[in-house]
Structures are given as structure tokens and as C-alpha cells.
């Protein structure tokens, strides 16, 4: 009995010890599970009950599913695959159930998990009744996997060819673009040693050596593609290192530069080629001239400017003008030596750089050839066009060392050549002095317009028979504080070229109208004031409006105004000139043709011009001492009278000229014989004197 009691006590103690060990074991197991971060589950398939240890997602509170325990928490897109894999395991098609899917926690956030389990019990019909397993959070791995997949897809879809080599430069992988570029199949290249087709092993070893030093290598090479065509390819090699800084791989990228080269070439052409003529443009001109200048070699620069090209553009249109330039460029480009280059600088200006020579004979012969080629008629759109050119020539380094100074001096020489027409001139220092002086005059005029330094002088027009004043011509004078009066012969041509003549002309017209209005109001004057109209002014589209504004401003009736237009101005475009003159005449403004006989007027046009007066140029008056000169003036006066025009002879300085003109029936004279040009103040005295002489004569008549 005592033995039995002792045995029962020992058994009880063993049971307690076993229970304690079991609790410790369960606790260790639970701690292990919790430490692993996994969720341990035990699923009674028949009852649907699930026991979970370390339930991180709150699945114990989830509503059981029809077939899957935590179905309500599984992402809708993943349910089908989980169900499929579970059924396959139940059907003993797989040793384990394993599925990756997204599961929602209690806060509604989805996590990627790896669910692994196994059926551990079956009923008498071999139907699974119990299953256990684990759920592991793989969100971090999934994110990494997605990144890796993304990078893989990027590499796969890149147009650049990519090859990956191991640390011994054996190829381990490549992308489809590599096969597209170089041909062949993937297996053909795998484990092959890195090479650069067309380059020897010495070069490849140099690449490897440099790569070891810099960790990066890049260079543009010529490699053959799958078709055997040599292509420009940029090869880039980079090292890949592991976390311990050890080289594991090399990535080689092959970038086909063919399209980029084409684009660069097109861009280069756009920025360095003239689109109209196809010639190198101003940008490339300066680049190449700079290179030549730095070499210190002798070369020549010829700058061509087409004479009166604007007339072709204005009369026939810019499209035809461009076609002319293109044909001209094609013609003269063929004349250049192989080492020389022809450029279009812009507009109608071209340049020829003659490399490696300063031989005057060679340069002169070339200039003559070009001038002759340009002057040869060109047929464009059923028009046979003739155009001439002016050429300025400079030598380097004699006439300048920088591109800017060479072009400036060539332009200066060309400007002087243009005065002769269809001519060439070499630059010299005196030209530069004139250019500086010209710039000074231009600046003085700009300042003079601002500070009101332009004044108007008046030269009387006298009736040749009575000696009475019938009108006067307004003449501009440029009076500067430091340089005194600057001759019109000096500043007017420059003003014409710069366009300043328009503003100067309006100043003269305004001041003349103001003075005449004052003299008319005083009863001193009843004739007309003649104001010169420059070619630039005559070409203004709003000329009539501008004149109207000045007349209205000064409250002067148009009757008192006469505009003098040179023969050359109206003959530039006779039909347009007729239209402009008619609009002026319709306003009651008298029109006079100045310097008649010095241009190339057609009598057919002369009779169409709505003129009132014809002025005989001083050059003809000076030549009247000869019989031929006298007959010339007689012919001009006769033509004028036949056209019912009033005749004014200008530049009359002697009584002999006066008497001859009287015999030729010229009505009015102007010149130093009666008076030099007078300031407004002096001319008012002249008017007063004229009126005092007229009054006694009137009394005698009465």
C-alpha cells in the first residue's frame, strides 16, 4: 500500500514536471515564432476553426471564408490563385501549399505575405481534415523584387545594347538590343571573353587597365553592326561592386550614335549653312576666319555686295530675289579654288576667303572673274536679269588680324568700290580714316537732330525779266558747336545711307513751313518755298500723311509749298513715282524735277509725271559758254515749255549767263548772281528790301 502511494506521488510529480516542461517548451516555441516575425496557424478544415500564434494582422477577428480561412482579408485579385494552389495541394499534386498574396490588416493596409502549409491529418476517407503552416511578411522582398523587375524591364526595353560581364570579363547576360545591333543569338555570346571587333587585344587591354584605375571608361569607336556596316558607337564600361567593395561584374553599354550624328549634322547645317543658297553662313565665316588668323598664314578676304539688288526684290518679289541669289551662288562657287571657301554673310553680301595667298595678281584675277560671272545675265522665272557687284579686298595679316577688323576693313573698301560700281578695291589706311570720319559725322547728326543743330537757309528765285522775287529754295545747313558748319556735300550722302535724311528732311520742311507762314502773315511773301524731298522720304508709304501733318501744324496752305524731287529718284520706279506724285499734286502741292538732265529720264515718262517745274542743273549752266552747252540748255527749256512746265535755272552766277538764259526764254533763275543762301533772319531782311523796291514801282504805275 505504501509502495502504491509512493508510486502515485512520483507519477504526479513527473506529470507536473512534464506539464512544466511542456509549458516552457510552448513558451519557447511561441517566442521563437514571435521572434521570427512569422504567424503560425493551425486549421481544422472540417470545423473551419483556425488557431494562430503571433497574429500580426488581426486575422482571428476575420469572418471565416467558404473555402479559405481568411478569404475576406485577401486582395480580390489574389483570391483565385490562392484557391487554385490550395486545391492542388488537397489533391496531392503538390507536397506543400505555397502562395504569395496580399492580405489586409485591421487598419485596412495591404501586406505581401508568403503563406506556406501542409495537410497533416486526413479522415477515414482520406479527405484533408487538418492543416498547419506559417505566414511570413514579404512586403520588403516584394518591393525589392518589383524594383528588380522594373530595372530588368528597363534594360530589356532600352534601345542601347547592354552586355554584363563577370569579374573576369566573361559575358553572362545581354539585352535584346545587343542582338539587334550585333546579330546572332544569346547562346553564341554567353561566357565569351570581352572584345571590341576591329580593335586588337592591345587596345582592349589598355581599356581594361584604364578601367581598373578610374572605375569608368567611355569612348566613341567605330564598330560593325549585324549587316557589316561601320557605325559610330559610344562604348561605356562601368564596374559593379558588392557591399565589401569587391568587383563582381562589368556593365558595357553600346550607344549607336548614327541618328545623333545625323541630327548634329543637320543642326550644324542649320546653324552654319545659309538656307537660301546652301553656302556656309556668317557664323561659319567667323569661325573659319578665326582659325586662319590664329595660324598666322597669309590669306585674302574678298567681300562682295550686289549693286541695287533691292530693286529686284521690290519690283519682282523676294521669292524671285532668293532664286536669283541661289543661282548666283551656284555659279560663283564653281570659280573658287579648291582651298578657298565662298560664304553668304547675309542679304546680298557674300565673302570669299582665299587661303594661303597674298599674291596680288592671283587675288586681282579672281576678283575680276567673280565680277564678270556676276554680271553675266541670269534667267530666273522667265526674267533675264543682269546685276553687278562691288568688291572690297583685304589681306591678312597686313590689313588686320582679327575676323572683326578684317571684315570691317573689307566692308570699308567695298563701300568705296560701290561708288564706282562693278568694281573692286583693295583696302588702304586712307579708307579707314574716311570711315572713322564718316562715323563721326553720323554721330554728330544723331546729336544734332536731338539738339536742333539743323537750320534752314533760303536762296531766292528771281523772275528773269522783272528781277522780282517769285519764290525760294529751302536749303539745310548743319551748324555744330565745335566743328562749325558741315558741308551738305559731306553729311547728306551719309544721312541718305543711314536713313537719318528722313528725320532731317522733316525738320527742314517743318522749319520752312513755319518761316513761310510768318512771312505770309506779315505780307512779305506770296510765292512758294521749294523743299527738297530725298529718295528715302519719297519711298515712305505714308509720305502724303506726314506732309499734311506738318502743313496743318503750321497752318500753312499747300499752295505755298513746292517739293523738289531728283530725276534719279523718280526713275527708280517710274510707275510708283507717278502714283506718289499724283497724290501730292492732288493736295495742291507743286512739284519740281531737280537736276534735270543729269539722270536718264525717259521723255515718255516725263510727260506722264504731274510736274509744274523743271530745274536745269548748274552743270549745264556752267557749260553755256560753249555752243554745244548753250544748245543743250536750249533743248531742255524747249522740252519743258512743250510739256507746259515752268523752267528754273539754278547756279546762275554771272550777268552773261543771265542774258543767255533770257534769250532762251527761261523764266526764273536761282544763284549767287542775285544772292547766296541766307539765314531766316537775313532772308526776312531780303524780303523787306524787295517789298520796299516793289512799292515805289507800283506807285509809278498807278
C-alpha positions in Angstrom: 0.0 0.0 0.0 2.8 2.3 0.9 4.6 1.3 -2.3 1.5 2.2 -4.3 1.2 5.5 -2.6 4.9 6.3 -3.3 4.4 5.4 -6.9 1.4 7.7 -7.2 3.3 10.6 -5.7 6.2 10.0 -8.0 3.9 9.8 -11.0 2.1 13.0 -10.0 5.5 14.8 -9.6 6.5 13.5 -13.1 3.3 14.7 -14.6 3.7 18.2 -13.0 7.3 18.3 -14.2 6.2 17.2 -17.7 3.5 19.8 -17.7 6.0 22.5 -16.6 8.5 21.4 -19.3 5.6 21.4 -21.9 4.7 25.0 -20.8 8.3 26.0 -21.1 8.5 24.3 -24.5 5.4 26.0 -25.7 6.7 29.3 -24.4 10.0 28.8 -26.2 8.1 27.8 -29.3 5.9 30.9 -29.1 8.9 33.1 -28.5 10.6 31.5 -31.4 7.6 32.1 -33.7 7.2 35.7 -32.5 11.0 36.3 -32.9 10.8 35.0 -36.4 8.1 37.5 -37.3 6.0 34.7 -38.8 2.4 33.8 -38.0 1.9 30.2 -37.1 -1.5 28.8 -38.0 -3.4 25.5 -37.3 -6.5 25.0 -39.4 -9.3 22.5 -38.6 -10.6 22.1 -42.1 -13.8 20.4 -41.1 -14.9 22.9 -38.5 -13.2 25.9 -40.1 -11.5 26.8 -36.8 -8.1 28.4 -37.1 -5.6 28.8 -34.2 -3.0 31.4 -34.9 0.1 32.3 -32.9 1.6 35.8 -33.4 -1.4 37.0 -35.3 0.1 40.3 -36.6 -2.8 41.1 -39.0 -5.7 40.5 -36.7 -6.9 37.5 -38.7 -8.5 35.9 -35.7 -11.2 38.5 -35.8 -11.9 38.0 -39.6 -15.0 36.2 -40.8 -14.1 32.7 -42.0 -14.4 32.1 -45.7 -16.2 29.4 -47.6 -13.1 27.6 -48.6 -10.2 29.8 -47.5 -10.0 30.7 -43.8 -9.0 34.4 -44.2 -10.7 34.9 -47.6 -12.3 38.3 -46.6 -8.8 39.8 -46.0 -7.2 38.6 -49.2 -6.9 41.0 -52.1 -9.7 40.4 -54.6 -7.1 40.0 -57.4 -5.3 37.2 -55.5 -8.2 35.0 -54.3 -8.3 32.9 -57.4 -4.7 31.9 -57.4 -4.7 31.1 -53.6 -7.8 28.9 -54.1 -6.2 27.2 -57.1 -3.0 26.4 -55.2 -4.9 25.2 -52.1 -7.0 22.8 -54.3 -3.9 21.4 -56.0 -2.4 20.6 -52.5 -5.5 19.0 -51.3 -5.5 16.9 -54.5 -1.9 15.8 -53.5 -0.5 17.5 -56.6 2.0 19.4 -54.5 3.9 18.4 -51.4 3.3 21.8 -49.8 0.9 24.6 -50.2 2.8 27.8 -51.0 1.2 31.1 -52.2 2.3 34.8 -52.3 -0.6 37.2 -52.0 -1.7 40.5 -50.5 -3.6 40.5 -47.2 -5.3 43.3 -45.4 -4.6 44.1 -41.7 -7.1 45.6 -39.3 -6.3 49.2 -40.4 -7.1 48.3 -44.0 -3.5 48.3 -45.2 -2.4 45.5 -47.6 0.8 43.5 -47.0 2.5 41.0 -49.2 2.8 37.6 -47.5 4.2 34.2 -48.2 1.8 31.5 -46.9 3.2 28.0 -46.6 1.4 25.0 -45.2 0.9 21.2 -45.3 -2.0 18.8 -44.7 -1.1 16.8 -41.6 -4.3 14.9 -40.9 -6.9 13.2 -43.1 -10.2 11.4 -42.2 -11.0 7.8 -42.9 -11.9 8.8 -46.5 -8.5 10.4 -47.0 -10.1 13.8 -47.1 -7.8 16.5 -45.5 -9.0 17.4 -42.0 -6.2 19.4 -40.5 -3.5 21.7 -42.0 -0.8 23.7 -40.4 1.6 26.4 -41.7 3.2 29.8 -41.5 2.5 33.3 -42.9 5.6 35.4 -43.5 5.5 39.2 -44.4 7.5 39.6 -47.6 6.5 43.2 -48.4 10.1 44.3 -48.3 11.2 41.5 -50.6 8.3 42.1 -52.9 9.2 45.8 -53.2 12.8 44.8 -54.0 11.6 42.2 -56.4 9.4 44.8 -58.1 12.3 47.2 -58.4 14.5 44.5 -59.8 11.8 43.5 -62.3 11.4 47.2 -63.3 15.1 47.5 -63.8 15.1 44.3 -65.8 12.3 45.5 -68.0 14.1 48.8 -68.5 17.3 47.0 -69.5 15.3 44.7 -71.8 13.5 47.6 -73.5 16.5 50.0 -73.8 17.5 50.8 -77.3 21.1 50.9 -76.2 22.8 47.5 -76.4 23.9 46.2 -72.9 26.2 43.4 -72.0 27.0 42.2 -68.5 30.4 40.6 -67.8 31.7 38.8 -64.7 34.8 40.0 -62.9 36.9 38.0 -65.4 35.3 39.8 -68.4 33.3 36.8 -69.4 29.8 37.6 -70.8 27.0 36.5 -68.5 24.0 38.3 -69.9 22.8 40.8 -72.6 19.6 42.5 -73.7 17.7 42.2 -77.0 19.1 45.4 -78.3 22.6 43.8 -78.2 21.4 41.1 -80.6 19.6 43.6 -82.7 22.8 45.7 -83.1 25.4 42.9 -83.5 23.2 40.0 -84.6 23.5 36.3 -83.6 21.7 34.6 -80.7 22.2 34.8 -76.9 23.9 31.4 -76.5 26.5 32.4 -79.1 27.8 35.2 -76.8 27.5 33.7 -73.3 30.8 33.2 -71.5 32.7 34.7 -74.4 35.6 37.0 -73.3 35.1 40.8 -73.8 36.4 42.0 -77.2 36.0 45.1 -79.4 35.6 43.9 -83.0 38.1 45.7 -85.3 40.4 46.6 -82.4 43.4 44.4 -81.3 44.0 42.9 -77.9 46.5 45.6 -77.0 43.8 48.2 -77.2 41.3 46.1 -75.2 44.0 45.6 -72.5 44.5 49.3 -72.4 40.8 49.7 -71.8 40.8 47.2 -69.0 43.9 48.8 -67.4 42.3 52.3 -67.5 39.1 50.8 -66.1 40.9 49.4 -63.2 42.3 52.8 -62.4 39.2 55.0 -63.0 36.3 52.5 -62.5 34.8 54.0 -65.7 35.7 54.1 -69.3 34.0 55.8 -72.2 35.0 56.5 -75.8 33.4 56.7 -79.3 34.5 53.8 -81.5 33.8 52.6 -85.0 32.2 49.1 -84.8 30.4 47.0 -87.4 26.8 46.1 -86.9 25.0 42.9 -87.9 24.9 44.0 -91.5 28.7 44.7 -91.6 28.1 48.4 -91.7 30.6 50.5 -89.8 28.8 52.6 -87.2 29.8 55.3 -84.7 29.2 53.7 -81.3 29.8 55.2 -77.9 31.1 52.4 -75.6 30.7 52.9 -71.9 32.1 50.5 -69.2 31.4 50.7 -65.5 32.3 48.5 -62.6 29.8 46.8 -60.3 30.9 46.2 -56.7 29.4 44.2 -53.8 28.9 45.5 -50.3 32.5 44.6 -49.5 33.9 46.8 -52.3 34.8 43.8 -54.4 34.3 43.9 -58.2 31.6 41.4 -59.2 30.6 42.5 -62.7 31.2 45.0 -65.5 28.4 46.6 -67.4 29.1 47.6 -71.0 26.7 49.9 -72.8 26.9 50.3 -76.6 25.1 53.5 -77.8 24.6 53.8 -81.6 25.4 57.4 -82.4 24.2 57.2 -86.1 21.0 59.2 -85.6 22.6 61.6 -83.2 25.3 62.2 -85.7 22.7 62.9 -88.4 20.9 65.3 -86.1 24.1 67.0 -85.2 25.0 67.3 -88.9 21.5 68.7 -89.6 21.8 71.1 -86.7 25.3 72.1 -87.8 24.0 72.8 -91.3 21.1 74.8 -89.9 23.4 76.9 -87.8 26.3 77.1 -90.3 24.6 76.9 -93.7 22.5 79.5 -95.5 19.2 78.0 -96.3 18.6 80.0 -99.5 22.0 79.4 -101.2 23.3 76.4 -99.3 26.6 78.3 -98.8 28.4 78.5 -95.4 26.9 81.4 -93.4 28.2 84.3 -91.4 28.6 82.1 -88.3 30.9 79.6 -90.0 32.7 82.5 -91.8 33.8 84.0 -88.4 34.7 80.5 -87.1 36.9 79.6 -90.1 38.4 83.1 -90.4 39.4 83.0 -86.7 41.1 79.6 -87.3 43.0 81.0 -90.3 44.0 84.1 -88.3 45.4 82.1 -85.5 47.6 80.0 -87.9 49.5 83.2 -88.9 49.4 82.2 -92.6 48.7 84.7 -95.4 45.3 84.8 -96.8 42.9 87.3 -98.5 39.3 88.2 -97.8 37.1 89.5 -100.6 33.7 90.9 -99.7 31.0 91.2 -102.4 27.9 93.3 -102.3 25.4 93.1 -105.1 24.6 96.5 -106.6 20.9 97.7 -106.5 19.7 94.2 -105.5 16.9 95.8 -103.5 15.2 96.9 -106.8 14.9 93.3 -107.9 13.3 92.4 -104.5 10.9 95.4 -104.6 9.9 95.0 -108.2 9.8 91.3 -108.8 9.4 90.0 -105.3 11.6 88.4 -102.6 10.9 84.8 -103.9 12.4 85.6 -107.3 15.2 87.5 -105.5 16.0 84.4 -103.4 16.0 82.3 -106.6 18.5 84.7 -108.2 20.8 84.5 -105.2 20.7 80.7 -105.2 21.6 80.6 -109.0 24.3 83.2 -108.5 25.8 81.3 -105.6 25.9 78.1 -107.6 27.6 79.9 -110.5 30.3 81.7 -108.5 31.0 78.8 -106.1 32.4 76.9 -109.1 35.0 79.6 -109.6 36.6 79.3 -106.2 39.9 77.4 -105.9 39.7 74.1 -104.0 41.3 75.5 -100.9 39.0 78.6 -100.9 35.5 79.0 -99.4 32.6 81.2 -100.5 30.2 82.4 -97.9 26.9 84.3 -97.7 27.1 86.9 -95.0 23.5 87.9 -95.2 21.2 89.8 -97.6 23.1 90.5 -100.8 26.5 90.3 -99.2 29.0 87.5 -99.9 32.6 86.8 -98.9 35.4 84.7 -100.3 38.3 83.6 -98.2 41.4 82.8 -100.2 43.7 80.6 -98.1 47.4 80.6 -98.3 48.0 83.5 -100.6 48.6 87.3 -100.6 49.6 87.4 -104.2 48.1 90.5 -105.7 48.0 89.1 -109.2 46.1 85.9 -108.1 43.7 87.9 -106.0 43.0 90.5 -108.7 42.4 87.8 -111.3 40.0 86.1 -109.0 38.1 89.4 -108.3 37.8 90.1 -112.0 36.5 86.6 -112.7 33.9 86.9 -110.0 32.7 90.3 -111.2 32.4 89.1 -114.7 30.5 86.0 -113.6 28.1 88.0 -111.5 27.5 90.5 -114.3 26.6 87.7 -116.8 22.8 87.7 -117.3 20.8 85.1 -115.4 17.5 83.7 -116.4 15.1 83.4 -113.5 11.4 82.6 -113.8 11.2 83.9 -117.4 13.1 87.1 -116.5 16.6 87.7 -117.8 18.3 89.6 -115.0 21.6 91.5 -115.0 23.2 92.5 -111.8 26.6 93.9 -110.9 28.7 93.7 -107.7 31.2 95.7 -105.8 34.2 94.1 -104.1 36.3 95.1 -101.1 39.6 93.2 -100.6 41.8 92.9 -97.5 45.0 91.0 -96.8 45.8 89.2 -93.6 47.7 89.9 -91.5 48.6 93.2 -93.3 45.1 94.8 -93.0 44.0 93.2 -89.8 44.5 90.1 -87.6 41.0 89.6 -86.1 38.0 88.5 -88.1 36.1 91.6 -87.0 38.8 94.0 -88.1 39.3 92.2 -91.5 35.6 92.3 -92.2 35.3 95.9 -91.2 38.1 97.0 -93.4 36.8 94.8 -96.3 33.4 96.5 -95.9 35.1 99.9 -96.0 36.9 99.0 -99.2 33.7 97.6 -100.7 31.9 100.8 -99.8 34.4 102.8 -101.8 34.2 100.4 -104.7 30.5 100.8 -104.7 30.8 104.4 -105.6 32.4 103.4 -108.9 30.0 100.4 -109.5 31.0 96.9 -110.7 34.5 97.5 -109.3 36.9 96.1 -106.8 39.2 97.9 -104.4 42.0 96.9 -102.0 41.7 98.4 -98.6 44.2 101.2 -97.5 44.6 103.3 -94.4 43.1 106.4 -96.0 39.9 104.5 -96.4 39.9 103.7 -92.7 40.4 107.4 -91.9 37.4 108.2 -94.1 35.4 105.5 -92.4 36.2 107.0 -89.0 35.3 110.4 -90.2 32.1 109.1 -91.6 31.2 107.5 -88.3 31.9 110.8 -86.5 29.6 112.7 -88.9 26.9 110.0 -88.3 27.2 110.5 -84.6 27.2 114.3 -85.0 24.0 114.1 -87.0 22.3 112.0 -84.4 23.3 114.5 -81.7 22.4 117.4 -84.0 18.9 116.1 -84.5 18.5 115.9 -80.7 19.9 119.3 -80.0 18.4 121.1 -83.0 21.6 121.9 -84.9 20.0 121.7 -88.3 18.9 125.1 -89.6 17.3 126.3 -92.8 18.8 128.8 -95.2 16.9 130.2 -98.2 18.1 131.1 -101.7 15.8 133.4 -103.7 14.3 132.5 -107.1 14.0 135.6 -109.2 11.9 136.4 -112.3 14.5 136.8 -115.1 12.6 139.7 -116.8 11.4 141.8 -113.8 14.1 140.8 -111.3 11.4 140.3 -108.7 11.3 137.5 -106.1 8.9 134.7 -107.1 10.0 132.0 -104.6 12.9 130.5 -102.8 14.5 127.1 -102.1 15.0 125.9 -98.5 18.5 124.5 -98.0 19.6 122.7 -94.9 22.7 123.7 -93.0 24.3 121.7 -90.3 25.8 124.0 -87.7 27.8 122.2 -84.9 29.1 124.0 -81.8 32.7 122.7 -82.2 33.2 122.0 -85.9 31.1 124.9 -87.3 29.1 124.4 -90.5 29.5 121.0 -92.1 29.0 121.0 -95.8 25.8 119.4 -97.2 28.0 117.5 -99.6 29.6 115.8 -96.6 26.7 114.9 -94.4 23.8 114.4 -96.8 25.2 111.3 -98.6 25.8 109.7 -95.2 22.4 110.7 -94.0 20.9 109.1 -97.1 22.7 105.9 -96.4 21.9 105.7 -92.7 18.2 106.8 -93.1 18.8 109.9 -91.0 17.8 112.0 -94.0 14.1 111.2 -93.3 14.2 113.0 -89.9 16.4 115.8 -91.3 14.0 116.3 -94.2 11.1 116.6 -91.9 13.0 119.1 -89.7 13.7 121.2 -92.8 10.1 121.0 -94.0 8.7 121.9 -90.6 11.0 124.9 -90.2 10.4 126.1 -93.7 6.7 126.0 -93.3 6.9 127.9 -90.0 9.1 130.6 -91.5 6.9 131.0 -94.7 3.7 131.2 -92.6 5.3 134.0 -90.6 6.3 135.9 -93.7 2.9 135.4 -95.4 1.2 136.7 -92.3 3.4 139.8 -92.4 2.6 140.4 -96.0 6.3 139.9 -97.0 5.9 136.8 -99.2 3.3 135.3 -101.6 5.3 132.8 -103.6 6.3 129.2 -103.0 9.0 127.7 -100.9 10.8 124.7 -102.6 11.8 121.9 -100.2 14.0 119.0 -101.4 12.5 115.6 -101.0 15.1 112.8 -100.6 14.8 109.4 -102.2 14.3 107.8 -98.7 11.4 110.2 -98.0 9.9 109.7 -101.4 9.7 105.9 -100.7 7.8 106.3 -97.4 4.3 104.7 -97.6 2.8 107.5 -95.5 4.6 110.4 -97.2 1.5 112.4 -98.0 0.1 112.0 -94.5 3.4 113.2 -93.0 3.4 116.3 -95.2 -0.2 117.0 -94.4 0.5 116.9 -90.6 3.4 119.4 -91.0 1.3 121.8 -93.1 -1.6 121.6 -90.6 0.7 122.0 -87.7 2.0 125.3 -89.1 -1.4 126.3 -90.6 0.2 126.8 -94.0 -1.9 126.3 -97.1 -0.4 123.7 -99.5 -0.4 126.4 -102.2 2.8 127.9 -100.7 4.7 124.6 -100.9 6.7 123.1 -103.8 8.6 119.8 -103.5 11.8 119.2 -105.5 12.4 115.6 -106.5 15.6 114.5 -108.3 15.4 112.8 -111.6 17.2 109.7 -110.2 14.6 109.3 -107.5 11.6 109.1 -109.8 13.3 106.9 -112.4 14.0 104.2 -109.8 10.4 103.1 -110.2 8.5 105.4 -112.6 5.1 103.9 -112.2 5.2 104.1 -108.4 6.6 107.6 -108.7 3.7 108.7 -110.9 1.2 107.4 -108.2 3.0 109.2 -105.4 3.3 112.5 -107.3 -0.3 112.4 -108.2 -1.3 112.1 -104.6 0.9 115.1 -103.7 -0.4 117.1 -106.6 -4.0 116.4 -105.6 -3.2 118.1 -102.3 -2.4 121.3 -104.2 1.4 120.9 -103.7 3.6 122.0 -106.7 6.2 119.5 -107.9 9.6 120.3 -109.4 12.1 118.0 -111.0 15.5 118.9 -109.7 18.9 118.4 -111.5 17.1 117.6 -114.8 19.5 116.2 -117.4 21.9 114.5 -115.0 19.9 111.2 -115.0 18.3 109.0 -117.6 14.7 110.3 -117.8 12.5 108.9 -120.5 10.5 111.5 -122.3 7.7 109.1 -122.4 7.6 109.1 -118.6 8.4 112.8 -118.3 5.2 113.7 -120.0 3.3 111.5 -117.5 4.8 113.0 -114.4 2.4 115.6 -112.9 5.2 118.2 -112.7 4.9 122.0 -112.5 8.5 123.0 -112.8 11.7 121.7 -114.4 15.0 122.8 -112.9 18.1 123.0 -115.1 21.2 121.7 -113.3 24.1 124.0 -112.6 26.4 121.8 -114.7 24.6 122.8 -117.8 24.5 126.5 -116.9 28.3 126.5 -116.4 28.8 124.9 -119.8 26.7 127.6 -121.7 29.9 129.4 -122.8 30.3 126.7 -125.5 27.9 126.4 -128.4 27.1 122.8 -127.6 26.4 123.7 -123.9 24.1 126.6 -124.9 22.2 124.3 -127.3 21.8 121.7 -124.6 20.1 124.2 -122.3 18.0 125.5 -125.2 16.8 121.9 -125.8 15.9 121.4 -122.1 14.0 124.7 -122.0 12.2 123.8 -125.2 11.2 120.4 -123.9 9.9 121.9 -120.7 7.8 124.5 -122.5 6.4 121.9 -124.8 5.3 120.0 -121.7 3.8 123.2 -120.3 6.4 123.3 -117.5 7.9 126.3 -115.8 11.8 126.5 -116.1 14.2 127.4 -113.3 17.9 127.7 -114.0 20.0 127.1 -110.9 23.6 128.1 -110.2 23.4 131.4 -112.2 26.5 133.4 -111.1 27.1 136.0 -113.9 25.3 138.6 -116.0 26.4 136.8 -119.1 24.6 133.6 -118.0 21.6 135.7 -117.1 21.4 137.3 -120.6 21.8 134.0 -122.4 19.0 132.4 -120.3 16.8 135.3 -121.1 17.3 134.8 -124.8 16.4 131.1 -124.4 13.1 132.1 -122.7 14.0 130.8 -119.3 11.5 132.3 -116.8 13.3 132.0 -113.4 16.9 132.0 -112.1 18.5 131.0 -108.9 22.1 131.5 -107.9 24.8 133.7 -106.5 24.2 136.4 -109.2 21.3 137.6 -107.0 22.0 136.1 -103.6 23.8 133.3 -101.8 21.6 131.2 -99.4 20.5 133.3 -96.5 19.6 132.5 -92.9 15.9 133.0 -92.0 16.8 136.4 -90.3 18.8 137.7 -93.3 16.2 136.4 -95.7 13.5 138.3 -93.9 15.5 141.5 -94.5 15.9 140.5 -98.1 12.1 140.2 -98.3 11.6 143.6 -96.7 14.1 145.2 -99.2 12.2 143.5 -102.1 8.9 144.9 -100.9 10.3 148.4 -100.5 11.5 148.3 -104.1 8.2 147.0 -105.4 6.1 149.7 -103.7 7.6 152.7 -105.5 7.3 150.9 -108.8 3.6 150.2 -108.1 3.1 153.9 -107.3 4.7 154.9 -110.6 2.5 152.5 -112.5 -0.6 154.0 -110.8 
